Amino acid sequence: LTNADATTDDWKKFFIMLGLITTVGGVIGLALMKDKEGIKANKDNSFMSDFFYSLKPSVIKDNKMLYWCLAGYMVSSIAYQVYVNYLFNIVEGTMKIANYIIPIGIIMLVAAIGSVLVSSAMDKYGKRNFYYPVILIGAVGSVIIWSSKFFIGKNETALTALLIIGGIMTIGVNLVMAGLFTASYRDYIPEGKEGLFQGCRMVMYVLVPMIIGPLVSQFIINMANRGVTNDVDIVYPMELFLGAAIVMLFCFIPAKIVRDKQSEHHNELMNKIEK
């Protein structure tokens, strides 16, 4: 096989694996996840009115904490988008790891398992204790991957080890942050409005990160390729991970606001349940 054929074969294996994981997860979800009894569809509102409800200034003003929760994962998603679109270009082209499917597979598997374990710990010990450590781990993980640049072309074992360690931390944190801030966001949804905040969630979780993240990426890539005129010579720099680490640190702002309010709001919810 030529290098091109081998690369194509690796991509096929990766997407087959990704597709199987998603399919199995969907089948398990169909079997285990059930709607709460008594839920009835509201047919009075249109799709557009429901979608834009959560984007109204008056609604945002009345539910500030809910939006701070969304902002926490939004910033984390922006950090993720800084490097994820170029991850394989970096691993294969910049880091020059030929057999990268195995380390990437290890990262995905261990990160998924780790996120489940951490989520269980959050349920047991409370979300309030996890905001700062999780954010810090995500930033440190990105720095660890960036530091592997000093082993490129010198020590592939160390290079791969740093990629795996940092990758587990960054990908795992992205999964944990989704649960951490989403769980907090759900606590603030007004009663009877559970389905009306998906519009702002999609905007802040998907739209904004997929705009801002790539803009940050492009700035870093352009800075690293000043003077390059041929697309073939473009380098995807390891500094993308430094950019992700810096963006990740901004999560501390919404995290502090949500964390400081957590105990008070938990008590409010418990009082409602007792009544």
C-alpha positions as CSV (number, residue, x, y, z in Angstrom):
1,L,0.0,0.0,0.0
2,T,1.1,3.6,-0.7
3,N,1.1,6.2,2.1
4,A,-2.1,7.6,0.6
5,D,-3.8,4.2,0.5
6,A,-2.8,3.6,4.2
7,T,-4.1,7.0,5.2
8,T,-7.4,6.4,3.5
9,D,-7.7,3.0,5.2
10,D,-7.0,4.6,8.6
11,W,-9.7,7.2,8.0
12,K,-12.2,4.4,7.1
13,K,-11.4,2.6,10.3
14,F,-11.8,5.7,12.3
15,F,-15.2,6.7,10.9
16,I,-16.5,3.1,11.1
17,M,-15.5,3.0,14.8
18,L,-17.1,6.5,15.3
19,G,-20.3,5.4,13.6
20,L,-20.5,2.1,15.6
21,I,-20.1,4.0,18.9
22,T,-22.8,6.4,18.0
23,T,-25.1,3.7,16.7
24,V,-24.7,1.5,19.8
25,G,-25.2,4.6,22.0
26,G,-28.4,5.4,20.2
27,V,-29.8,1.9,20.5
28,I,-29.0,1.8,24.2
29,G,-30.6,5.2,24.6
30,L,-33.8,4.0,22.9
31,A,-34.0,1.1,25.4
32,L,-33.2,3.0,28.6
33,M,-34.5,6.5,28.1
34,K,-38.2,7.0,28.5
35,D,-40.4,10.2,28.7
36,K,-41.8,11.1,32.0
37,E,-45.3,9.9,32.6
38,G,-48.0,12.5,32.1
39,I,-46.1,14.7,29.6
40,K,-48.3,16.2,26.9
41,A,-47.3,18.1,23.9
42,N,-48.3,21.8,23.8
43,K,-49.9,22.4,20.4
44,D,-50.7,26.1,20.9
45,N,-47.3,27.5,20.0
46,S,-45.4,27.4,16.7
47,F,-41.9,26.1,16.3
48,M,-40.5,29.5,15.6
49,S,-42.1,31.1,18.6
50,D,-40.8,28.3,20.8
51,F,-37.3,28.6,19.3
52,F,-37.0,32.3,19.8
53,Y,-38.6,32.5,23.2
54,S,-35.3,31.9,25.0
55,L,-33.6,34.6,22.9
56,K,-35.9,37.4,24.0
57,P,-34.1,40.1,26.1
58,S,-36.9,40.1,28.7
59,V,-36.5,36.3,29.1
60,I,-32.7,36.6,29.4
61,K,-33.1,39.4,32.0
62,D,-35.5,37.2,34.1
63,N,-33.3,34.1,33.9
64,K,-29.7,35.5,34.2
65,M,-28.3,32.5,36.1
66,L,-29.5,30.1,33.4
67,Y,-27.6,32.0,30.8
68,W,-24.5,32.1,33.0
69,C,-24.6,28.3,33.0
70,L,-24.9,28.2,29.3
71,A,-22.0,30.7,29.0
72,G,-19.8,28.3,30.9
73,Y,-20.1,25.5,28.5
74,M,-20.1,27.9,25.6
75,V,-16.6,29.1,26.5
76,S,-15.4,25.6,26.9
77,S,-16.8,24.7,23.5
78,I,-15.0,27.7,21.9
79,A,-11.7,26.4,23.4
80,Y,-12.5,22.9,22.0
81,Q,-13.2,24.4,18.5
82,V,-9.9,26.1,18.5
83,Y,-8.0,22.9,17.8
84,V,-10.5,20.1,17.1
85,N,-11.0,20.9,13.4
86,Y,-7.3,20.6,12.8
87,L,-6.6,17.7,15.2
88,F,-5.7,15.1,12.6
89,N,-3.8,17.6,10.5
90,I,-1.7,18.3,13.6
91,V,-1.2,14.7,14.7
92,E,-0.4,13.4,11.2
93,G,1.2,16.5,9.6
94,T,2.8,18.5,12.4
95,M,3.5,15.9,15.0
96,K,4.3,13.3,12.3
97,I,2.8,10.4,14.1
98,A,2.2,7.8,11.4
99,N,0.0,5.3,13.3
100,Y,-2.2,7.8,15.1
101,I,-5.5,5.9,15.0
102,I,-4.5,3.8,18.1
103,P,-3.5,6.8,20.3
104,I,-6.6,8.7,19.2
105,G,-8.8,5.7,19.9
106,I,-7.2,5.4,23.4
107,I,-7.9,9.1,24.1
108,M,-11.6,8.8,23.1
109,L,-12.2,5.6,25.0
110,V,-10.4,6.6,28.3
111,A,-11.9,10.2,28.1
112,A,-15.4,8.7,27.8
113,I,-15.0,6.3,30.7
114,G,-13.3,9.0,32.8
115,S,-16.1,11.5,32.1
116,V,-18.7,8.9,33.3
117,L,-16.7,8.3,36.6
118,V,-16.3,12.0,37.2
119,S,-20.0,12.6,36.5
120,S,-20.8,10.0,39.1
121,A,-18.5,11.7,41.6
122,M,-20.3,15.0,40.9
123,D,-23.6,13.5,41.8
124,K,-22.1,12.2,45.0
125,Y,-20.1,15.2,46.2
126,G,-21.9,18.0,44.5
127,K,-21.2,20.0,41.3
128,R,-19.9,23.0,43.3
129,N,-16.6,21.2,44.1
130,F,-15.8,20.4,40.4
131,Y,-15.9,23.7,38.5
132,Y,-12.4,25.0,39.2
133,P,-10.5,21.7,39.1
134,V,-12.2,20.6,35.8
135,I,-11.4,23.9,34.1
136,L,-7.8,23.8,35.3
137,I,-7.4,20.2,34.1
138,G,-8.7,21.2,30.7
139,A,-6.2,24.1,30.4
140,V,-3.3,22.0,31.7
141,G,-4.1,19.2,29.2
142,S,-3.9,21.6,26.3
143,V,-0.5,22.9,27.6
144,I,0.7,19.3,27.9
145,I,-0.1,18.6,24.2
146,W,1.5,21.8,23.2
147,S,4.7,20.8,25.1
148,S,5.0,17.7,23.0
149,K,6.3,19.9,20.2
150,F,9.7,19.7,21.8
151,F,9.8,15.9,21.0
152,I,8.8,16.1,17.4
153,G,11.3,14.2,15.3
154,K,13.3,13.3,18.4
155,N,11.3,10.9,20.6
156,E,8.1,9.5,19.2
157,T,7.4,7.5,22.4
158,A,7.4,10.7,24.5
159,L,5.5,12.6,21.9
160,T,2.8,10.0,21.7
161,A,2.6,9.7,25.5
162,L,2.1,13.4,25.9
163,L,-0.5,13.4,23.2
164,I,-2.4,10.7,25.0
165,I,-2.2,12.2,28.5
166,G,-3.1,15.7,27.3
167,G,-5.7,14.4,24.9
168,I,-7.5,12.4,27.7
169,M,-7.5,15.5,29.8
170,T,-8.8,17.9,27.2
171,I,-11.4,15.6,25.5
172,G,-12.5,14.3,28.9
173,V,-12.9,17.8,30.3
174,N,-15.0,18.8,27.3
175,L,-17.4,15.9,28.0
176,V,-17.5,16.7,31.7
177,M,-18.1,20.4,31.2
178,A,-21.1,19.5,29.0
179,G,-22.6,17.6,32.0
180,L,-21.4,20.0,34.6
181,F,-22.9,23.2,33.2
182,T,-25.9,21.6,31.5
183,A,-27.0,20.0,34.8
184,S,-26.7,23.4,36.4
185,Y,-28.6,25.1,33.6
186,R,-31.5,22.6,34.0
187,D,-31.8,23.6,37.6
188,Y,-32.6,27.1,36.6
189,I,-35.2,26.4,33.9
190,P,-38.6,27.9,35.1
191,E,-41.3,25.3,35.8
192,G,-43.4,24.6,32.8
193,K,-40.8,26.1,30.4
194,E,-38.6,23.1,30.1
195,G,-38.8,22.8,26.3
196,L,-38.5,26.5,25.5
197,F,-34.8,27.0,26.2
198,Q,-33.4,24.8,23.5
199,G,-33.1,27.7,21.1
200,C,-30.6,29.6,23.3
201,R,-28.9,26.3,24.1
202,M,-28.2,25.6,20.4
203,V,-27.0,29.1,19.8
204,M,-24.6,29.2,22.7
205,Y,-23.5,25.6,22.6
206,V,-23.1,25.2,18.8
207,L,-23.5,28.4,16.8
208,V,-21.3,30.7,18.8
209,P,-18.4,28.2,19.4
210,M,-18.3,27.2,15.8
211,I,-17.9,30.8,14.7
212,I,-15.5,32.2,17.4
213,G,-13.4,29.0,17.8
214,P,-12.4,28.8,14.1
215,L,-11.7,32.6,14.0
216,V,-9.2,32.1,16.9
217,S,-7.7,29.1,15.0
218,Q,-7.3,31.1,11.8
219,F,-5.6,33.9,13.6
220,I,-3.0,31.5,15.2
221,I,-2.5,29.6,11.9
222,N,-2.0,32.8,10.0
223,M,0.5,34.0,12.5
224,A,2.4,30.8,12.2
225,N,2.4,30.9,8.4
226,R,3.4,34.5,7.7
227,G,5.1,34.6,4.3
228,V,3.8,31.2,3.2
229,T,2.2,31.5,-0.3
230,N,1.7,27.8,-1.2
231,D,-1.2,25.9,0.5
232,V,0.9,22.8,0.5
233,D,3.5,24.4,2.8
234,I,0.9,25.6,5.4
235,V,1.7,24.3,8.9
236,Y,-0.9,23.7,11.6
237,P,1.0,24.9,14.7
238,M,1.0,23.3,18.2
239,E,0.2,26.8,19.5
240,L,-3.4,26.0,18.7
241,F,-3.4,24.1,22.0
242,L,-2.0,27.1,23.8
243,G,-4.8,29.2,22.3
244,A,-7.3,26.7,23.6
245,A,-5.8,26.8,27.0
246,I,-6.1,30.6,27.2
247,V,-9.7,30.5,26.1
248,M,-10.4,27.8,28.6
249,L,-9.3,30.0,31.4
250,F,-12.1,32.4,30.7
251,C,-14.5,29.6,31.9
252,F,-13.5,30.7,35.4
253,I,-15.7,33.8,35.1
254,P,-19.1,32.0,34.6
255,A,-17.9,29.2,36.8
256,K,-17.4,31.5,39.8
257,I,-20.8,33.1,39.3
258,V,-22.6,29.7,39.0
259,R,-20.6,28.2,41.8
260,D,-21.2,31.0,44.3
261,K,-25.0,30.7,43.7
262,Q,-25.0,26.9,43.7
263,S,-25.6,26.2,47.4
264,E,-28.3,28.9,47.8
265,H,-30.2,27.6,44.7
266,H,-29.9,24.0,45.8
267,N,-31.6,24.9,49.1
268,E,-34.3,26.7,47.2
269,L,-35.0,23.6,45.1
270,M,-35.0,21.3,48.1
271,N,-37.5,23.6,49.9
272,K,-39.8,23.4,46.9
273,I,-39.6,19.7,46.8
274,E,-40.4,19.4,50.6
275,K,-43.4,21.7,50.1
